[in-house]
Amino acid sequence: MATAIKIENVSKVYRLGAMGTGTLSHDLRRWWAMSRGKEDPYLKVGVKNDRTDGVDSEFVRSLHDISFDVQQGESLGVIGRNGAGKSTLLKILSRITGPSTGSIKIKGRIASLLEVGTGFHPELTGRENIYLNGAILGMRRAEISRKLDEIIAFSGIGKYIDTPVKRYSSGMYVRLAFAVAAHLEPEILIVDEVLAVGDAEFQKKCLGKMKDVSGEGRTVIFVSHNMAAVKSLCQNAILLKHGELAASGHADDVVSMYLGMDDKSAGLSAFFQPLDVDDVHIAKVAFKAPQAEIGEPITEGGGAELEIDYTIANGQADRYHFTFHLYNEAGEVLFGFSPTRENVGLKNGKNILTCVFPDYFFNVGTYYLTMLIVKDRKNVIKSERDIAVLKVVQKAREIGEWYGREPGYLIPSFQWIHDK
């Protein structure tokens, strides 16, 4: 079978807060070294891409010495925690940015779906953007016209196809973007986590289309936090950790390794730095045991608390609300919750908001939290996956008690009443 993508010793280094190396002499030194086939001299000073690490360095290795092959017709999953280097790898594959060192060989035309609306011109209509994207992929107008009706039907936004895309919702954007990328017959389709924007029906439709694309002998690179989707769609997978290749192989094996991976942040906040968006500043998001410090064990049956340290400036609290989604280890959403549902609004200034989960609620296991910041009731201005990790450990049990793990993800306590 022919090789569609060959990546050899690829590394990517970023200098924080600046472009280039900072000085002309450093840029010339880098150019002179690389023109003679030598390693970038500034690559050596980059620290590992672990954003929980307190190492103070202006250079960060987003990727370090990555090598793997993707065969033609293969579906490859790319998994890893936030900040592992997944998006950087896809941007290099899509030629949005280049590697600092190493080589990439690609055989075939690539269509990338990395971010909602990437490659769309906001002033053009949906129909015009279909032709624009096709032209970018190197397709003739006649080829695009043959696929036009199929693309519009798949996207499900036919009523709005002649409306400028700047008026589209994020869901409409991703519907049209995926329909274009999947139907214009690229040899290689690269899809990032953007499918999370669509509804459940559309996500199922997209996964089915990607299976069809792979079955037609085309190559699919799929990045997702949904482990069930990765195992369903992909034959093989690679696991990235701190910018390095931690594992590669059959998708089921790599997913199992990822779910069992030793994570020093388990049970703590996985949030690596404060988050600022619009007038909202998030300083901390973390699970903890009741009346305990963050980092102390959370045991089954003992309840838990979610603590959010936030600030809203300029008296704009009425315009924002928070929504949370909790996922299990397989990437399946268990439930969503929000203070707004309980008629609790956000406050201006600096505040600590606590969500109290009852006793006998979480079963033993690891859970991952997504936080959405919503503005003006309908616009999701920030969605952060794995913003906090909840690890629930087994409690000490008396002799004679059941020692195994109960089935399921929740262990609710109910009231039981006998008829008199």
N, C-alpha and C positions, 0 to 999 in steps of 0.2 A: 504494500500500500504506500502511496506517495506521501511525503511529508509536506504538510501545508504551512506549518510555522516551525521554525527552528530558532531557539533562543540560546545563546552561548555567553555565559559569564557576564550577564547584564547587571550593571549597577547604576543607580541614579542618586546624585548628591544635590541637595538644595542648601543654599546659604540663607539662613533665616533673616527676613526683613530686608533683603537686598537682592539685586540682580547682578550677574557676573560674579567676579571674585572681590569686587570692591575697589580695586585700583588697576590702572592701566598696566603697570609692571607685572601684577599677578596674572592678568588676562594674557599678556604676551608670554609669560612663563608657561601657562597652561597650553597655549597654542603651540609653542615651540616643542614641548614635550610630546604632545599628541600627534604633531605632524611627523615626528620621528618614530611613531608607533609605540611610544612609552606611555606608562600609566599617568593619568591626571595627578599631578603632585598634591592637589588639594583634596583628592579622594581619601587619602590616608588619614586626614584629620577629622573626618566625619565620624560621629558617634552612632551607635546602633539606634534604629528607629523605634525606641521604646519611650512613648510620650508620658509614661508614668515615672520615668527615671529623672532624677533631679540633676543629672550631669549638665553643666553649663558649657555649651558649645554653640558657636554660630553656624556650624556645618552639621547637617543631619543626612545620614544615608537612608533615603526612603526605600531603596532596594539595594541588596548587596549580593553580587555573584550568583545571580539566578540563571539556571540552565534547565531547559526541558524542550521536548518536541511534541507537536500536535499533528496527528495524522489526518489526512484528508477524510472527511466524513465523520470525524470523531466529535463527540460532545464533551467538552472539558469544563468541569466546575472549578472555580477559583474561590476558596473560602479562607476565613481568618477573621480575627477581631478587627474592630475599628482601628485604623492607623497601621494595619499590617502591611500596606503597600499595594493593595488590590487595585485601587483606582489609578495609581501611578503606573502600574504594569499595563493596564488597559489603554491608558493615554499614550504610552510608548508604542504599543501594538497598533494603535490607530494613527500613529505618526502626528499626534498633537504636540508631543514633545519628544526629544531624542534622549537616548541613554548617555550617561557620563562615560561609561566604558562598556565594552562588550559589543556583540553583533546580533542583529535580528534578520532572518531571511524569511520572507513571506511569499507564498505562491498563490496568487488569486486576488480578486477584488474584495475589499473589505467594506462592510456597512457597520457602523457603530451606533449604539444607542447608550450613551454614557450618562447624560443628564437630560432632564425634561426640556424639550424644545431646542436642544443643541442643533445648530445648522438651519434653524427656521428664521426667516426674516419677519419680524413682528408686523410690518406694514403690508406684507403680502397675504393673500387669502390662502386657505388651506390647499386649494387646487393648485395655485401658483407655487406654493412651497413643495408640493409633490414633484412638479417639474424641475424646480431648483435642486432638490435633493438628488433626483435622478441624474441631472446634468453633472453634479459634483461627483457622482459615482461613475461617470463616464458613459452613461446610457444615451442613446439617441431618443429624440422626441417621439418617434414612432413606437419604440419599445415601451416607453412610459405610457403612452396612450393606450396600448393594448392591455396594460395592467391597471389602468386608472379606475375603472368601475369596480374591480375586485378589491383594490385598496380602500376605496371609499366605503364599500359594503362592510369590509372587515372592521374598519375604524368605528363604524356605527354613528358617525357624525355627519351623515349626508346632508341633513338640513342646514348645516352651518359651513359646508365646504367652501362657499364663496364669501365667507366672512373673514376679515383680517384676523390672523391668529393671535394678535395682541389682546383680542377680546375672549380668547378661549380660557377655560379653567385648566388647572394643572392636569386633571384627568383627561380632558379633551386633547391636550398637547401630547400626552404620552400615548393615547390611543392612535392618533394620527402618525406620530413618530415611529411607533413600532410597526404599524401597518406598512409604512413606506420602506423601512429597513428590511422587513421580512419578505416583501413581495417584489422588490426590484432585483431579485436573483443574484445577490452577492455570493461569491464562493466561500466567504468567511463572514459570519455574523457574530458581532460582539455585543453582549447585552449586560449592562450593569444593573444594580438593584432598583432601577427606575420602575420596574413592574409593580413595586409596592404601592405606587400611586393609584393604580387602577383598582376597580372593585373586584370582588371574588370571581364573578362570572368572566370578566375580561382577563384576569390573570390565568384562569383555566384555559381560556381561548388562546392566549399567548403561548402557554406551555405546550399546548397541542400543536400550534403552528411551528414551534421550534423543533418538536419531535419530527414533524413532517419535513422541515428543512434538513435536519440531520439524516433522515431516511432517504433523501434525494441525493445523498453523497456530498452535501455541503458541510462545512465545519462550523461548530457553534462554540463560542467561549462565553460561559455564563457565570456571573458573579451574583451570589445571593447569601443572605443570612438564613434563608428558609432551607433547612437541611432536608426536609421531605421533598422539596422541589428539586434540589441538587441530586438526590438519590434516584428520583423518578426520571429525570431528564438525561443525566450524564453517565457515561460509561466509566470515565476516569475523572480524577480530581487532583488538584494540588492544594496544599495548605501553606499559607504564608504566616510567619510569625516574626514581628519586629523587622520586616523587610527582607527576611531570609526564607529560603525554601525549607520548610520543616518536614514535609512529607509529600509524596506523590504515589499514585497507584490507583487501584480500583476505587470508585466513588464510595462504596459502602465502608471500606476499610479506612479511607482518609477521613470520612465524616465521623466514624467511631473514635478515631484518634483525636479529632478536633473537640468532640464533646467531652472526652476524658482528659483533655490537655490540662496540665497543672497551671492554674491561673492564680497568680499571687493576689489578684484583686477580687477573687471569689469571696462573696460575703461582704465585700466593701463596695464603695462606689468605683465604677470603672471609668468615671469621668476624669480626664487627665488634665483639664485646664478649664478656667472659667469660660462661660459662653455668653457672648453679647450679640443681640439681634434687636434692631430698632431701639426702643426705650427699655428693653428687658435685659437684665444682667442676671445670669444664673451662676452662683458661686459654688453650690454643692448640691448633689443629688445622691442620696445614699439610703440603703436599708439598714436597720438596726433592730436589736431586740428591745422590747419595752423596758424602760428605766435602765438602759445600759448604754455604754459608750459604743460608738461606731467601731466595728472590728471584733467585738465580742461575739461568740457563736450564737446563731439563731437556731433553736431546736424545735423539732416538730411538736405541735400542740401548744407551744408557748407564745404564739402571736408574733407580730412583727410590726414595725413602723417604717414608713417611707418619709424621709425628711428632705424638704426642698428649701434651700437658702436662696432667696431671690430678691432683686431690687427692681422696681419700676420707677423710672424718672419722669419728670415733666408732667406729673399728675395725669398720666394716661392709663391708669389701671383698668378703667371701665372698657377699654378697647381690646384687652387681651384675656385669654384664658388658656389653661394647661389641660392637655389630654394625655393619658398614658395607656400603653398597650403592654401587656405582660406575655412573654413567650416562654415556651418550654425548651428543653434541650434540643429538640428536633426542629426548632424554628417555627412551630405552630403557635398561633396566638391563642391564649387561654381566655382572656377577657380584656375589655377596656374599662377604664374608670376615669373620673374627672371630678374635681371639686364643684364644678358648675352643676353637675347632676344633682348634687346635694344642696344646691342654692348657696354655695360658699363662693364668693367672688374674691378676686385678687385685690391687694391693697397697694397704695402708693408708698414709695420709700423702701427701706430695707425690712424684710420680713422673713420669718421661718414658717413654712406651711408643713403640717404633719398629717399624713394619712395613717390611721390606725386600723390594722387588720386584726380580726378577733382571734382568740385562742382556737386551736383545732381548725385551722384553715389550710395552711400549706403543708403538703406532704414532703417527705425527704426528697431532695433533688436541687438542681440549679435552675434558676429562672433569670430571664434577661428582660430589661425594661427599655421600651422606646418612649421618648417624650416628644410630644408635638406642641409647639407654641402657635396658637391661633390668634389672628388679629381680625377685629371687626366681625366676629362670629363665624366666618366662613373661609378665610384665607390662611392656609397653613404656611407660615413664614419660616418655620424651622422644624425639621424632623430628625431627631438624633437617636440612632439605634444603639443598643447596648450601653445606654448612658449610666445604668447601674446594674449590678449583678446581685441577686439574692441567692445565697447558698444555705439550705436548710439541712441540718444534720440530725441524725437519729438521737433521740433522748435515751438516757439511762433507763433500763427496764428491770423490773423485779423478776426473780426466778419464777418461771411458769408463764410469764407473759410471752406473747408472740414476738419473735425476734426479727422477722422478715420485714420487708418494705410492703406497705399496703398498696394495692393497685391504684392507678390514677394519679392525678396531680394535686387534688385537694382532699382533705380529710375533715369534712365539716362535722360539727356536733349538732344533733337535732334534739328537739324535745319529744319524748315518747310518753303517750298517755294510754293507760288501760281503761276500758269501759268499766264503770262501777256496777 
